[in-house]
């Protein structure tokens, strides 16, 4: 699990930090790149999902209320309860697929990336 609330862009070719900014109010749980590699999505322990564009530190869109809820379903396991967005994926047909600790899988059609 990622425990940072920061999103960091690092260019490995130039070995240079591009940008760093606070992405969410809680820990990041998932991150995925769009197929065109022009944008990316982050999911947090709070359950919200945000869309970002490289070169711009302001989020394009926030799926706050549409995200995943926290759950105490697995609170008896080591590490405590699972929270928020556990996995994100954008497929080649512009669908954002998210899986949450609440047990739901959500599919969203993205109009623009």
Residue, then its C-alpha position, 0 to 999 in steps of 0.5 A: x500500500x502506498x502511504x503518501x498523500x503526495x503525487x510525484x512526477x519523475x522523469x527517469x530518462x533525465x533523472x529529474x523530479x518534474x513536480x510534486x504536489x498533494x493529490x488527496x487528503x488521505x493515502x494514495x492506494x492506486x495509480x494508473x496511466x492512460x493508454x495515450x500516456x498523457x494523463x493518469x488517475x489516482x485513487x485514495x484511501x478515502x475512496x475518491x478518484x482523480x484524473x490528472x494531466x502531465x505538466x499540470x498539477x491541478x486535477x482535471x476531474x474528481x470522482x469524489x462522491x462516485x468513488x469507493x467507500x471505506x469498509x471494515x470488512x477485513x478488520x480482523x486481518x493483520x493490517x486492520x481494515x481495507x479502505x478506499x480504492x484498491x485498483x485502477x485500470x484504464x482500458x484501450x476503449x476509454x473505460x476507467x475500471x476501479x475496484x474498491x475495498x467495499x467489494x464493488x467494481x465500477x466501470x466508467x466511460x471516459x469522454x476525454x482523457 
